[in-house]
Amino acid sequence: MYKNARITRKWIRNKNDEAAIKEGCYFDPAAAEHVCNFFEQCLCHTDGEYAGKPFLLLEWERDLLSRLFGWKQADGRRRFRQCSAWVPSGNGKSELAAGIVLYMLSADGEIAAEIYGAGTALQNAKNVFKVARIMVEMSPLLRPYFEVVPSNNRIIFPATRSFYQVLSGRAPNADGMKVHLGLMDELHEYKNDEMFNVLRLKLGKRRQPIIMTISTAGVFDPESFAWKQWQVACEIDKGIRVQTDFLSVIYASPIEEDWTSEAVWLKSNPSLGKILRLEDFRKDFEEARDVSWKQAAFQRYKLNRWTQATTTWLPDDRILECAGSTDLTPDEETEVEWTAALDMANTNDLAAFVLVGHLPNKKIVLPFFWCNEDQISVRQKRDGANGALYESWEKEGYMTETRGNTIDYATIKADILELCEKYKPTAIAVDRWNTAQMVQELQDEGLPVMWFGQGFKDMSGPTKELERLILAREIVLGEPVNPVLRWMFKNVALETDAAENIKINRKRRKEKVDGVVSLVMSIGVAMKVDGPSVYETSKPFCLAI
């Protein structure tokens, strides 16, 4: 059983391995070498500077494959039925997963193997499929023996009647499924455990099946399925929990470690300095150092740390650095072009209208706010301690008071018409929420009003552009900076997605951000998106309809 005692001891990492040996498990070097040889002799890399070159395993990849396929039960079947791998982005985990799919499809000795790849949406689930497809197409050894069916997101190995099938985001009907490998990509994106349970419950009809999850850390939620799986993996990795059929592979930096340390980067990223370039990593760090949302994204995707759903944005001193006069010279008045955006209020809420003047070397911001007289005193008492000085803002002319206990739409409309007559904006962006009547009335007046989406697709680009303008001091926010807008900047928290798109979080309704949202939208309608910008055409265009 112990053909090589030295190698066997090498693979004993924690209490789970010790418990497995007591159960009769052993390490089979030949099985470990078999899967590693498949990777290095049959596969090649599919991306970056190594694309087309043989898949020479890195130390961490060889270690994972050897442990997953080398450990055996006393009867010769594989020890591990579940593998949970947590690896930061950019380390090549999708290529590794694709290689495992092809190995278990064709070289694992399983007749009629059924392999399923899942994601929270079909597009996500296809990520590993695309890599596996390219691997087959680029390999002269594999290409003659596989059939790739792109239209069905399926790869077939006819010799054993085996197939690999991509599943859509919803859990499938499990009737008839006999899962040899169930692969779940980016576990942190899953809302619940439905897909996992479907795959896990269908492992029983196979001799030595595996359910494998690969992911980076996600947004912290103690009730989420991914967080619970992370906790289980950590406990098994540390030997706190004994479950001998569960392989835990974690590369991450604990929160107490210095995120700016290159030693911490290297420990967390097993491919860093190899397929992941240290120079690129340093550039990502430099970009993240001074912006909080980028710091959070860096720590989450580069160091595998769980982060909060939202992060604060720009420090107040950066906003104050953009103070300056918004008066235009005669030459600037002839070349400036204005865009605007309206964030309409509920009946007892704030309304914001922000004009942006676009010049070759800077942008001029003119914000306007309205609030009904009853709410001014209510909000002053409620939020005054947090810097919301509504009564002072109204007296100093930074906010317009409307009469009554609800917002006066007629006053706002009249003021907007007056502003548009003076500045003549070429486009006015509006959020669909609570604006239909006002939009119709403004359009009836001949104003170029258009809907503007509030999701990542439409908001990320202009939000990043506003950030760039502020950090580069290429935007002028008034002298002094309008205190209402300044206060709203302090309230901004950003949401990010896996692609590092960003948008302003609007769920925290007590902490007003309407003026900043309007500023982002006003910049957004002036950006070139799939066509000419407002600088190149007199016709206003719509980013989201």
N, C-alpha and C positions, 0 to 999 in steps of 0.2 A: 504494500500500500504506500509506504513512504519511500519511493524510489530515490529521492534526493532530499535527505533531511535538511541540508543547508538551505535549499530553495524553499522547502516547506516552512521553515522558521521565518524566512524572509516575508512570507505572506501572512503571518500572524500579526495583525495590527491592533486588535482591541479584544475586549471580553467576548464579543460575538464570535470572533474567530476561535477563541479558546473553547467556547461552548460548542461550536460546530465540530471541533475535533473530538470532543467527548461524545458527540452524537454519531461519530464514525466518519465524518467528512474528511476529505483530504485534498491536496492540491495536485493537479495533473499537469506537469510542465508541457507535455505534448499537446494537450488541448489548448493551452494558452498560446503556444507557438503556432498552432494551426491557424487561429484567427488572425494573429499578427502577420503571418506570412500572406494570408489572403489580402490584407490591406496593402502590404508593401509590394506584392507581386502582381496584383490584379487591378488595383485602383490608382487613381492619380488625383491631384488637387484640381479644383474647378474654378478657383478665384484668385485674384491678386497676382503678385509676381511669381508665385509657384504654380500657377495654372498650367496644366498639362504635364507637370513633373510627377514622378512616382510619389505615392503617399508614404513617405518615410515617417514612421511614427515618432512623435515626441515622447519624452519620458512619461508624462502624465497620461497620454493616450494609451501607450503600451501597458501602463500600470492598470488603468481602468479595464481594458479589454482582457488582460491576463486574469485579473481577479474575477470579472464577471463570467468568463468562460472556462477558467482553469479550476476553480473550486468545484468539487464534486461531492455528491452524497455517497454513502457507503455502497449503494447499488449502482453507482456509475452515472446517475443522472446529475444534471447541474444542481448546485446548491441554491443559487439565487433565483427567486421567482420575481423579485422586484428590484429595480435599480432607480435610485433618485440622484440625479447629477445636477449640481448647482455650480455653474461656471459663468464668469462675467462675459459680457458681449465681446466679440472680436477674437475669441480664442479658438474658433473653429469647431464648436460643438455641433453645428448643423452638418458639417462634413463627416464628423465622427458618427453621428446618428445615421446618416445616409449609408455609410459603409457598413454599419451593423445591420441595417435593413437588408442590404444586398447579400451579406454573409448568411444571415438566417434564412434568406429566401432561397439560396442556391447551394450553400456549402455546409449546412448544419445537419444534414442527414435526415431531414423531416419530409415525409411524403405529404403532398397536398397542404403545404404550410399556408396559413392565412395570416398575413401581416397587415395591420391597420395603423395608419398614421392620422392623428387627430390634432385639431387646433380649435381655437374659439370661433374661428370663421374659416370658410373654405380657403380663402387666400392665405391665411396663416398656416393651415394644414399643408398647403402645397409647397411651402418653403423647402422642407426636407425632400419632398418628391422631386422638385426641380433639380436639386443637387444630385440625387440618386440617378435621375434620368441622364444628366450630363456625364456622370461617372460611367454609366453603361455605354453611352455613345462614344466616349473618349477611350475606352478600353478595348484593344483588339482581342484580348482574351475573353471578355465577357460579352461583347456585342453580338456575336453569332448565336448566343444561347438564350438571349432575352428578347421579349417582345414588349415594346413600350407603346402604350395607348394614351397619348396626351389628352384626347377628348374626354376620356373617362378617368383621368388621373390614376392610371393603373400600370403596373409593371408585372409582367408574367414570366415565370420560369417554366416553360412547357415540360421539361424533362421530368419534373416531379409533380406537375399540375399545381404549382404553387403560385401565389400572387401577392402583390402589395397594393393595397387600396387606400386612397385618401378619403377620409370621412369629413363631412361638413361640420359646422360648428355645433349642431344639435346632436344629442346622443341618438344613435340609430336603434332600430328594432333589432334586438339581439338574437332573434330566432334563427337558428341554423349556424350561428357564428361559432367557429372553433379557433380561438386566437392563439397563434404561436408566438407572435410578438405584437404587443399593443404599445404604440409610441405616442406620447403626448408632449407636444412642443410648447414652450413658454407657459409653464403651469401657472405662473403668477397672473395670467390674464383670465383664468377660469373663474366664473362666478359661483360654481357649485361643484359637487363631486359626481354628477350624473354620468358624464362620459367615463370617468375613471371606474365607476362601479360596473358599467356595462362591460368594459374590457376585462376588468379583474374577474368578474363572475364567469366569464367564458374561457378562462385559462384551464379550467378543470379537465377538459376533454383532451388535453395535450400531455405528452410525456414530460417535457421540460420547457414549459413556456416562460415568457418574461413579459412583464409590464414595465416599461421604462419611461420615466419623466425627465425632461431636460429643461432647464430654465435658468434665468437670472432672478435675483430678488425682485420683489414688487413693492406695491404700496401697502404699508402696514395696515392690517385689519385683523384683529385677534380672532374674528369669527370666520375669516376666509379659509377656503379649502387649501389654498397654496401655503398660507402661513402655518396651518396645522401640519401639513406634510413636511414643511421646513423644520418644524420643531421635532417631529419624529426622526427625520434624517440626522439632525444634530445630536439627538440623544443616542441614536445608534452609533454614530461616528465616535462619540465620546465614551461609549460603553455604558452609559447610564441606563439604557434600555436594551434588553437582550431579545433579538429577533433574528435568528440565524439565516433566514432566507431573504433578508433585505440588505442590499448593498448601498451604502451611502457614500457619495463622492462630493465633497464640498471644498470649493476654493473661494474664500471670502475673507474680508478684513473685519474684525470686530470693531464696534463703534468707538471703543476707547483708544484704538490705535491712530496714529497720526496719518491722516489721509493725504498729506502733502509729501510723505516720505517715499522715495523710490524703492526702498526695501520693502515697504508695505505693498506697493504696486506689484513688485516681482513675486511676492508670496501669494498674492491674490490672483495673479494672471499667469498660469503655467506656460502659456505660449509667448509671453512677453520676452522680447529680445530674440525671438525666433521667427515665427510667422507674423507675429504682432510686433511692429517696429516701436522701439523705445522712443525714437525721435517724434513719432506721431503722437505717442502717449503724452509726451512732455508738452506738445502743442495743445492737446486737449485740456491738459491741466492748466496751462497758462490762460486759456480762454475761460476756464471755470473759476479761477481764483477769486475774481472780483465781483462775480454776479451770483447771488444766492441760488437762483433756480438752476444755474449751470453747475454749481457745487453739488446740489442734490442729485442732478442727473449723473454727474461724474461718479459720485459715490455709489449710486445705485447700479449703473450699468458697467462701470469699470472696476468697482471694488466689491460688488455683490452685497451691498448693504440695503436693508429695508428702510424706506423713507416714508415721510408723511405724504398725504394726498396732495397737499398744496405747500408751496414755499413762498416766502416773501420775495420781493423783487428787488427794486433799486433803493439804496439808502438815501435818506433825505438830503445829505450834502451833495449828492450827484444832481438832484433836482434843483437845488439852489444854485449850482454852478451854471445852470441854463437861464438864470435871470438876465433880463436885458430889455431894452426899449423895443416895443413893437411898432413904433412909428416908422414909416417908410420914406425914403428919399424920393424925389420926383422921378428919378430913373427907375427905381424899384417899383413905383406905382404903375409904371407902364408895362413892366415885364412880369409882375406877380400874377399868379393864377390861383384862385381859391377853390377849395373843396370844403365840404362840411359834413357833419353827422349829427343826428338827433337821437337821443336816448330818452324816450317819452316816459313820463311818470305814471304811477298809479294815482288814484284820486287823492291820496294823502302822502305822496312821495315826492322826491326831487325829480326835476326834469333838467336835462343838459343838452346844450347845442354848442358844438365846437367847430370853429372855422380854422382852417389851416391855409396859410399863404405859402405857396411854393416858389422859391427863388433858386437860382443855380447853386448858391453856396450855403443856403440856410432855409429853415422853415419858421414861419411866424404863427404863433398859436393865440387865438382869441376865444376864450371860453365864456359861456353865458349859462346862468343857472336860475331856476325858478322854484319857489316853495310857497305853499299857502300859509297865511298868517298864523293859523292855529298850530300848524306843525312846526313852525319856526320856534315857538316857545317850548313846545313839547320836546323837540329834538335837542334844544339847548340844554334842558334839564337832564335829559337822558344821556346825551353823548358829550356834554361839555367837558367833563373830566378827561375825555379822550381826545380833546383838541377840536371838537366840532362846535365852533363858536358862531352858531347860526345868527343870533341877534346882531353881533358885531359885523358879520359879513354883510347882512342886509343894510345896516346903517352906513357902511363904508362903500356900498355900491357894487360889491362882488356877487351879490345874489338879489334877484328881484322877488319881492313879496307880492303874491296874488291874494286878492280879497276872498274872505270866506273860509270855510273849513274843509274845502276840497280844492284841488288844483284847478286853476281857471284856464282852460284850453284856449279860450278866445284871446286872452292876453298873450299867451305864448305864441299863438299863430300870428297875431298882429306884430309882435316883436320880431319873429323870424322873417316875416315879409319885409319889414323895414331893413333888417340886416342884409337880406338877400338883394334888395334894391341897391344897397350901398356897395356890397362886395361882389355880387353876381357870381356865386359859386357855380362851377360847371357840373358838379355832382353833389348830391346830398344823400348820404347813406343812412338807412334806418334799420333798426331791429324789427322783426315781425311782431315781437311781443307788444301788445297793448298800443299799437300805432295805426291800425287800419283806418280809423276815421280821420285822424290828422293827416295821414299820408294822402288820402283821397282829396281832402280839402286843399292841401298844398299842391298836389298835381293839377287840380282844377284851376289853380292860380298860375299854372305854367311853369312850376319849379321842377328841376330835374331830379326828382326823388326816386330812389331805388332801394330794394331790399338788400340787406347785407347779412350773410350767414354768421352765426355765432359759434360754430364748431371749429375744430383744429384746422380744417381745410382752408377756411377763409381768414381766421384770426391769427394764425401762427406767423405768417409772413409779415404783416404790418406790425404785429407786436414786437417781433425781432428787429424790424426796421426802426421802430420808436426807441427801442433799447439802444441800438447803434447810434442814433441821432443824439440821444442824451449823453452817452458815454463819450462821443466825439465832440460834444458841445456844438452841434450843428442845428440846434433847435432853440428858439427863443420863447420863453414862457411868461414874459412880462416883467415889469420892474415896478414893484416887487412881483415875484411869482404869485399868481392868483392863489390866495390862501385856501379857497375851496378845492381847487385842483390839487394843490400841494397836499392837503389833508387826504384826499382820495388816493394819491400816489402811495401814501403811507399804509392805506388799507389793502392795497393790491396784493393778492396771493395768486400764484400761477399754478396751473395744472400742466403736466407734461405727459406725453405718451412715449412709447418705446422708440419712436423715430425722432425723439427730441423736438417734436412740435410743441408749441406752447400756446396757452390762451389764459385769459383772466378768469379766475374762479368767481362765479356770480351767485353761488349758493349761500354765502354768508351775507344775507340781506341787510343786517343791521350795520354792517361796515360798508358804507357807500363807495362805489367805484365808477359811477355812471359817467363822470367827466373823462376819466381815463379811457373807458370803453369807447366813448364818442371820439376821443382823440385818435385811438387806434383805427376806428372805422374811417375817419376822415383821411388818414394817411393811406388806408387800404384802397380807397376808390381812386387814388392817384397813382397807384402802382401798376406797372404793366403786368397784366395777367392774361395770357392767351390772346393777345391782341394789342392794339395801340393804346397808349396811355392817354390821360386827359391832356397831356402836352402835345399830342400828335393828332388829335381830332376834336372837333367842337361838339361832337355828339357824346353825351354821357353814356357810360356803359355800366352794366350790373355784374357784380361778382357772384352773387348767389340769388337765384330766382326760385 
